[in-house]
Amino acid sequence: MPTSMQLREQRASIWEQMKEVMERADSEGRELSGEERAKYDKAEVDLDRLGDDIARQERFEGRDREFSKIDRSNAPGEVAEQAGESRGYNEAFTAWMRGGTEDLSSEQRKVLRTGWVDGRELRAQGVATPSAGGYTVPAEFRAKVVEKMNFVASMRQLAEVISTDSGANLPWPTNDDTANEGAILDENTQVTEQDVTFGTASLDSYMYTSKLVRVSYQLLNDSAFALDSWLARVLGERIGRIQNKHFTIGAGTTLPDGIVTSSTVGKQGTTGQTTSIIYEDLVDLTDSLDPAYLAGDVRFMMSQGARKMVRKLKDTAGRPLWEPSLQIGTPDTLLGYGVALNNYVPVPAASAKSILFGDFREAYVIRDVSDFQLLRLTERYADYLQVGFLGFQRSDGTLQNGAAVRAYQHSAA
């Protein structure tokens, strides 16, 4: 398997081929021929595929470095006792997933009772009570779910994420003090006052479900089948996708407050730019962000459709604005800024906000309720020799600092 650096070098070579196709047509003052379009489009597919391979290989290399540092010797005293308790719960939980409550030993039943979801709190939300077979997942399983949620959700990778023990409404203060300045104070002069103005947002806890996942008895009884890893991946990816959609374009009434929905337009496209953008407008978008936020982790966010659009842009000197990265852990850049892909950001269209620019951690906050519940439906699909599983996660998101992000909106006509 090539290293991430070798993959980056391959991708850079493909990018040079794409640039050569475009520059040849530009130098001759003509549009791309059919053969050149086909060559460019094929190269772009290879470029995107290699981008996915690079991300996957870098995650693998990062985990390899992380796990190689773990001390696998037995920890003494309290640490060992806690590790034993955690391992015991994990084993009981896995046994419950495979065989249900009936196949648990009395000791395993006792261990799992410590992880029952609080029925009094969740019944009011319309979620199954403990008697229906719902358990709070162990930390290891939940970590796998969260990992998969992060993998498919750009917003989770970039926004601030907090965790609370309960799902009660959480008021969230907002503030933008960038317009206020200090002053020189003359001798024996009273200092003037300048209040800090706070706004208010709130975070709720919408109940998200993975929908039903059915597993055959054959797989459940197959010891070679890594049920916990497979199920965590399916649950995490499903919940991650719908949450990423809502954190991006949620309406903010009965859904989370989407960052695209609530973002301020920093640049309106010039007339005629209904599905495109010009270099000057992209520069104006970056300049619409207050310089106070440029010291943070500032980047663009867009869909693959918008990325396809901006890859072909050049500055006034004919230089491509897009630059593939050759450095491990460093994203591709546009005008020198990193680019995050999020296919729930609207594609280029009339009046659409297709590009965001800013410090997303400063701009957006996601709130998770710490417990993640897994429900096992044993009897419902027994005639199919299947068992149903459902995952539940309570989360919300809101724009906490609207000044930290700006949007490009296409012209209406």
N, C-alpha and C positions, 0 to 999 in steps of 0.2 A: 504494500500500500504506500503510495507517495506521501511524503510529509506535507504539512500545510504550506511550507515555504515552496516546495516543488509545485504544488497545485497553484499557488499564487503566480509563480513564474509562467506556468502554462496559460493561466488566464490573461496575464499581461501580454503574452504573445498574440493571443486571439484578439485582444483589444487593439493592438497595433495593426492587425489585419483589417479590422473594422474601420479604423481611422484612415488607412490607406485607400479603402474603397471610397469613402466619403470625400477625401481630399483630392482624389483623382478627378471625380466628377466636378468638384468645386473649381479646380484649376482650369477645367475645360468649359466652365460656365454652362453646365447642362444638368438635367435630372439623372438619377440613377437609371441604368438600363435594366431590363427584366432579369438578365443574368446577374447583374451586380446586386439588385434587390434580394434575389434568392441567396446569393453568397453572404450578404450582410445579415439577413434574417437567420440563416443557419448558424452563422458565427455568434449571433446574439443568444440563440438557444444554448449553444455550448458555453457561452460566458455565464449565463444564469445557472446552468447545471454545475459548473465548476464553483460558482459562488456558494451553492448549497453544499457541495463536497467539502469546501474549505471550512465552512461553519461546523459541519459534522466532525471533521478531523480535528479542528481546534478544540471542540468540546471534549473529544476523546483524549487528546494530549493533555488538556488541563486536568481531567479526572485522573489520568494516569499519574501525573505529578502529585496530585492531592493524596491519592490512596497509597502511593509509595512512601509517604511520610508518616502513615498511621502506625502507632505502636500497638502491635497486636498481642503483646504480653498481657497476662491477667493483671488487672489493677487490684490492689489490696483494699481491705476495709470497706468503707461506705461506697466508694466508686464501684467496686466489684458487685456489691449488693444491689445497687441501682441498675447496673448492667444486667444482672441476673433477672431482676424484676421486668425490665424492658424486654429481654429476650423471651421470658415466659409469656408475656402478653402477646408478643409477636407470634409465637408458636401457637398459642390458643386461638388467636385471631385467624391464622392461616388454616388451622384445623376446622374452625367454624365455617370459613368460606368454602372449604372442600366438602364437608360432611353435614353442616348444619348443627343445630343445638343438640340434636339427639345423639350424635356421635361423640360429644364432649365428655371428658371425665369430670367428676365432681370438682376436682381441683381446678380444671380449666374453666368450668362454669363460674367458680368463685373469682378467678382472676379477671374474667371478662365482665363480671358485674361492676367492677371498679370503673369500667369504661362505658357503661350505659349512658346514652344521651339523656339529659334531663327532660323527662316526658312532660313535666308541668310547663316548661317553657316552650317546647316545640309543638305540643298539641294545639296551642292557640294559633300556630302558623300553618296548621293543616298537615303536619308531618307525622309519620307513623310513630307510635309509642313503643317503648322497649318490648312490650309483649309481641309486637309484630316482627321482631328480629332485627332491630337496628342497633349497631354498635359504633361508638366513636373509634375511628381508625387509629392504630399505633403510629408513633412518630415516624418510623421508617417508611410506612406505607404512605402517610400524608406527604412526606418529603418527596416521594416519587411522583405523587399527584401534582404537587406544586411545581416540580421540575418540568413536567410536561405542560402544565398551564403556561409557565414562563416561555417554553419553547415555541408555542404557537401564538403567543400574545405579545405583540410589540409594546403595548401600553404597559404591561407588567414589567417588562425589561427596563423601561425608561422612567416611569412615574415613581413617586414616593409611595411605598406600601407600608401600611401600619396594620397591626393586629390587635383586636380587643377580645375580652373574654365573653362579653354579652353582645346581643344585637340591638341594644337600646339606641334610640336616635342620639347622634353625637354632633352637637353644635361645633362648627369649625370656623375660627376667626380668619378673616382675610385682611391683607393690608398691602398697599403700594405707596411707599413713602419716597419714591424716586424723584418726585417733583419738588420736594422740600429741600432747602439749603440752610446751612449755618450762616453766621454773620460775624463781622468784626465788632467787638465790644469796646467802646471808648471808656476811658477811665471815669469812675464815679457815675456810670450810666446803668440804669436798670436794664436787665436783660429782657428781651421781648420773648413772647411765648409763641409756640407753634405746636398745636396739638397733633397727635398721631391719630389718624382716622382709620377706624377698623370697620370692615364689612363683616357679614355673617353668611356662612354657608352651612350646610348640615349633611351628615352622612347617615344614611339608613342602612338596612341590611336586607337586601333582596335575596330571596331564596332561589338559588340556581340548582338545577338538577341535570345530571348527565343523560337523562332519559333512560329507558330500560336497556340493559345489556344482558342478553341470554347466553348461557354457557351450557354445553351438553354434559351429561353425566360422564361420558367417556373422558372428556378433558378434565373434569373435576377429579376423576379417579386416577388420572395419569400423573404419576409422581414426577415424570420428566418434564411436565408442562409447568412453566413458571407462572402460576396463576396470579400471584400478587403483582409481579412486574407487568404482566399483560393487562390486568384489570386496571391498575393504576394509570397505565398509559392511555387506555381508552377513556377512562373517566376524566383524567386531567385534560386531554386534548379536546374533548367535547365541551367541558365547562370553560376551558380556556378560550375556545373560539367564540362562544356566545358572549362571554364577558368582554373579550377584546372588541367585539362589535359594539356592545353597549357603551364601553368606555370611550369608544371612538365617535360614534354617531348617535348615542342615546338621546332621547328627547328631553330627559330631565324632569318628567312629571311622574309617570309610573315606572320609569326606567332610570338608570344612572344618568348623570349629566355628562354627555359626550363632549370630548375636547374639541372636535370639529364643530359641533352644534353651537358651542358657547364661545368659540374663539373669535377675536376681533380681526376684521379684515385689515391687513397691513398694506396690501396692494391690490387694486382692482385692475384686471387685465384691460389693455387698450382695446378699442373697438376692433372687432374681427378676430380676437383671440378667444374664440369659444371653445376650442379643443387644443389650443397650443399656448406657448408662452415664449416671449422674446427675452433676449439677454438683459436688456435694460430693465424689464419688469422684475426679473429675478433679483437683480442688484437692488432695486427699490424695496423688494420684500425684505432682504437682509437688513437694509438700512432703516426699516420701519420699527425694528426692535430696539428698545432702549439699551444703550451701551452698558448700562449697569448689569445686564444679564449676560453679556458676551463672555464674561469670565467663567461662567458655568459650563456645563456639558451641553453646548449648543449644537444643534444639528437640524437637518431637514427630516420630515416624515412624509411619505407619499406611497401610492400604490405602484405595482409593477407597470401599470399603464402610464402613469405619470413619469416613472423612471425611463421608460422607453422614449418618452417625449423629450426629456431633458438631456439624455445621453447624446443627442445629435446637436445640441446647442454649442455655439462657439462665441468667443468674445470678439471685440472689434478688431483684434489682430489676427483672427482666424484660428485661435487656439481652443481646443475642446475644453468645456467647463468641467466635464466628468473625468475623474482620474481614478482608475482601479488601484487598490492598495497592494503593496508588496510586503508590507510589514505585518507580522502575526499579531492578531488582536486589534488591528486598526482597520476601521471600515473604509469602503470606497468614499471618495469625497466629491462634492459639488461646490464649486467656488471656494474650495479649501475646507468645507464643513462636512462632517459625517452625514450619512444618509441611512435612515431606518425605514425598512419596508413594512407597510401595513396595508393589506389589501381591502380593509374596511374604510380607509380614507377614500372619498369619492374619486372616480376616474375623471379625467378631463372632459368637461361638458359645459354647456352654457350655464353660467351663474354658479357653477360648482366650486367649492373650496377643495382644490385638489392637492395643494401643497401646504404643509405647516412648517414653521421655522421657529425655533426657540429652545429654551431650557425646560424640558418636559418634566423633570423631577421637581423643579421649582413651580411649574405651572399646574401639575395635576397630582391628586392624592387618591389612592385606592385603599379602602378599608375592608379587611377580612375579619370575620368572626372566627376565632381560633379553632373551634371544633369542626371536624369534617365527618359526616355520618355516612355509613354504608348500610344499605338495607338489603336483606336477602329474602327473596320470595321463593319459598320451597315448593308449595303445593300448586301454585297457579298454573305452572307449565309442566306439571308432572306427567301428563299424558303425552308430552313431546319428549320426555326424558331430558328435560332442561330445567335449569335454575335461573331465576332472574336476579340481577343486581342493579341497584340504583345508588348513585352517589349524590350527596347534597353539600353545597357550599354557600354560605351567606356572605355577600359582598356588596359594596357600593363604591362609587367613584364620583369625584366632583372637581371642577376647576377651582383651585385654591388661590391662584394668582394669575389673573387674565393678562397682566402686563408682560408675563414671561414668555408668551407665545403669540405669533402672528400668522395669518393665513393669506394665501394667494387665492383670489376668487376670479374665475374666468369672466370675460365680458358676456353680457346677456345676448349680444347680437354682433 
